[in-house]
Amino acid sequence: MHAVKRMAGAVLEDLDAAIARDPAATGRVQMALVSPGLHALWAHRVAHSMWRHDRGRLPARLLSQWTRARTGIEIHPGATIGRRLFIDHGMGVVIGETAEVGDDVMMYHAVTLGGRTLSAGKRHPTVEDGVTIGVGARVLGAVTIGAGAQIGANSVVVKDVPAEHVAVGVPARTRPGGQQRILGLPDDLYAEPALWI
């Protein structure tokens, strides 16, 4: 019974986070029925719990592949995902096996958290709490994206991004100015057009 309450609480938390970040949302029921990002996240939680057991690895992969076919979002069951992740639109998102995603992260469609090596071990990014990753961004390798950082649309990130920094371009260049600075002043709205999706 305790596990059911915990799961229900997590689902409601996800729904409320999605509503807060999606201006098109009209309520919990709508988001629960039509959000592929939420569907992929919920399926991932089940697959990830199976992945932790040797006999559950094949079923976990089968579930993740079924979810990919249904949502267009591929999250490897080995990836570690924090609370209140919201994937807006979702199509084309790929999150690799050793990726770690913190709490309150926002991702747009076509984002890749991918590897840069065929070696075993940690090969995918670590995304800390409160990060926003724009449309089509590629974050590649065992890099760390610091808390509150923003990754611009279509950027290619292959180096660490410090907390509260902005990374834009190919390859991405960073500068100070995370969400508080960018969103706090109206004059800053268009200072970094690659951020606005």
N, C-alpha and C positions, 0 to 999 in steps of 0.2 A: 504494500500500500504506500509506503514511504517513497519507493522508487517511482510509482505512478504520479504522485504529487510533485516530485522533483521534475519529472519529465514534462508534466503539464505546466509547471512554472516556467521551465525553460522555453517551451513553445510560446507561451504568452509574452515572455520577455523578448523573444525573437520578433513576434508580431508587432509589438509596440515599438521596437527599434526600427523596423521596416517602415511603419507608419510615420515615425518622426523624420525619416530620411527621404521619403518618397512623396512629393507633393501631389501625385496623382492618386494616392491611396485614399479610399473612402472609408475604410474600417477593417477590423480584424478578419471578418468573414471573407471579404473580397481578397485580402492579401493571402489568406490561407488557401483560397481556391486557385488564385491565378499567378502567384509569384514563383517563377522557376528557381530563383535564388533561394527562397525558403525551402522549396521542395528538395533541392540538391543538398542544402545544409542538413535538413532533417534526415535524409537518407544517409548522408555521410556519418552522422552520429551513430546510426545503427551499424553501418559498415565498419566504422572505427572500433566499436566495441567488439565486433567479431574478429577483427584483424589482430587483436591482442592475444588471441588463442591460435595455436598452430593449426588446429583442425578447422578454424573459422576463416582462414585466409582465402581459400578458393571461393566460398560463398560471399565473402566480403568483396572480392574482385568482381564477381558476377553481379552483385547488387550495384556496385559503383558503375559498371558498364551499362547496366540497364538504366540507371539514373542519367548517365551521360546521353543515352539515346533519347530519353524522355525530355530532358531539360536543356541539352546543349552545353552543360557544365560538367567538367571532368575534375573530380576531387579524388585523389588517390586515398584509399582507406587508411594508409599509414600516416597521412598528414595530420598534424595537430591543430585544431581550430578552437579558438577561444569563444567567449560569449558575445552575443549580439552582433555577429558578422552580418553585414547586409550586402548582397550582390545584386545590384540594380540591373535589370534587363537580363544579364547573365550569359547570353549566347557566346560561346567561344572561350569562356574562362577555363583555365587549366591550372590546377594546384598540384604540384609534385609530391612524391612520397615523403620526403624529409622536410617539407615546408612546415613552418610553425607560424601561426597567425594568432595575434593577441586579441584582446577584447575591443569591442567598439570600432572595428575596422570596416571601412566602406570601399567596395570595389565596383567598378563599372564593367561593362561587357568587354570581351576579348582581352582580358588581363591574363598574363602568364606569369606564374611563379615557377620558373623552370630551372633545370640544372645546366651546368657547363662542363661536366665531366662524366665519364662512364664508370669511374671508380665507385666502389661501395662506400658507405658512410654518408655523412652530412653533405649534401650537394645542392640543396634548394634553399631559398631565402628564409630568413626569420623576419617577420613583420610585427613590430611591437604595437602596443595599444594606441588606438585613436588615429591610425594612419588612413589616408585617403589615396586610392590608386585610380588614376583616370583611365578613360577608354583606351584600349589597345596597348597599354604599357606592358613592357617586358621587364621583369625583375629576375635576373639570371645569376645562378651560382649561390654559394653559401655566404651571401651578404646579409647585413642587418640593416633594416629600415627602422630608424629610431622613432620613439613615441611621438605622435603628433605631426609627423612629417607628411608631406604631400608629394605625390609622383604625378607629373603632368601627363596628359593624353599623348599616346604614341611614343613616350620616352623609353629609352633602353638603359636600364640601370645595371651596371656590372661592378659597382663599388658601394661600400657602405654609405648610407645617408644618415647624418646625425639627426638627433631628435629636434623637432621644431624647425626643420629645414625644408626647402622646396627643391625638387630635382626635376629638370626639364631638358629635353633635347636627346640627340643621338650622336655620340653617347651622352648620357645625362650629366649635366653640371649642376652642382648644388650651391645654394646660398641660404643664409638665415631667412626665416620668415615663415614659420609654420602657420597653422590654421588661425591662431589667435591674432597674429599680426596681419595676415592677409584679409581675414574676414572682419577684422575690427574697424577698418577705416574704409569708407566708401570710395575714396580716391584710389585705393589699392585694387579695386575690383578688376581692373583691366591691366594691371601692372604685369601680369603673367598670364596672357591669354590661353596658354596651353593647359592651365589648370581648369578652365571653365568648359564644361562638357555640354 
